[in-house]
Amino acid sequence: MKIAFFDTKPYDKPGFEKYGAVYGIKFKFFESMLNEDTVELAKGADAVCVFVNDSVNAAVIDKLHEMGVGIVALRCAGYNNVDLKHAFGKVHVVHVPVYSAYAVAEHAMALLLTSIRRIHKAYIRTRDFNFSLNGLTGFDLHGKTIGIIGAGKIGRVMANICRGFGMHVIAYDKYPSGEDIEFVELDQLLKNSDIISLHCPLTKDTYHLIDEKRINKMKKGVVILNTSRGALIDAEALLAGIKARQVGAACLDVYEEESDVFFNDNSGHILDDDTLARLISMPNVIVTSHQAFLTNEALENIAEITTENLLEFQKSGMCKNELCYHCGKDEKCKAERMKKCF
Ligand code: NAI
């Protein structure tokens, strides 16, 4: 099998080279992201392997189909960058549903602690032999309420971590399940949480879930964590909330317009995105560059599961990690009858 691997970073290669050698899969690594301009690079490949900011829109799908590329293998869990409806009948789409919920939840907690204990400020000070503590006062997490939006795999790991700190955990989920977490309505969560952490997927429903109206329903001084997807938050509204002192701090591992800037070294360049530049300039905002997934364990799992997804497809024409627009919803998907979606 030949795989065109887009948006390659140095940390991607070792795992994929290792599993590629084991399973006889040949990865051709490209630094470019997949989009209408770069899709031709996939000519001659059986599949493309893509990440969160590659664009698998209708035009790209049509071109892949025309070139005989049959599979889009996402090396991530989220798939909001893929037009699944358009892909049906043309290219199969597979993803890595779980690789390390711990990686993401632990990063969310790392951001929270860094922010509220001002570690990012203290680190810079002591490197400059400035040992003053003025302005570094934080607050205890113990006894505080965290509201988790999206109590799935990552949200639940985050809940457990927070319980370890003696926090009160509440959650809102569109599809609440299980009794191990206290579910509340969204408005109740917004009103009662000292900290709000986003762990739901980006869908039509959740686009700008955190907007001006909802920010104004939050507790004054709320800390907002987003390690899920940038467009869950209306960044302009967040900036306004920070300026108005309604939002006490924000920790963002994702940003709506991240695809143009994240993952790349832009130092020495002028940042065109004024909203991002203004957010980064705030003393109470921490931005990391979609880094939450980046642990050795997660990278290993991503490479292993993606390679297995491709192998499964090669062997049987189907895969348990296929994302199908029609699955379980209507007659168009043949998975029930033929053990494959189309
Ligand atoms: P999951 O599918 O286990 O959990 C998502 C939860 O959100 C589910 O319980 C679901 O019912 C809930 N949900 C769906 N629609 C909702 C809505 N409208 N309102 C409230 N809740 C809703 O997914 P998992 O593995 O926990 O991942 C969550 C998200 O984390 C992913 O969608 C992805 O966007 C993001 N992620 C970010 C990474 C990073 O490096 N920053 C890495 C991996 C995932």
Residues whose N, C-alpha, C, O or C-beta is under 5 A from the ligand:
A	BS01	NAI	A77 G78 P97 V104 I149 G150 A151 G152 K153 I154 G155 Y172 D173 K174 Y175 H199 C200 P201 L202 D205 T206 T227 S228 R229 D253 H290 Q291 A292 F293
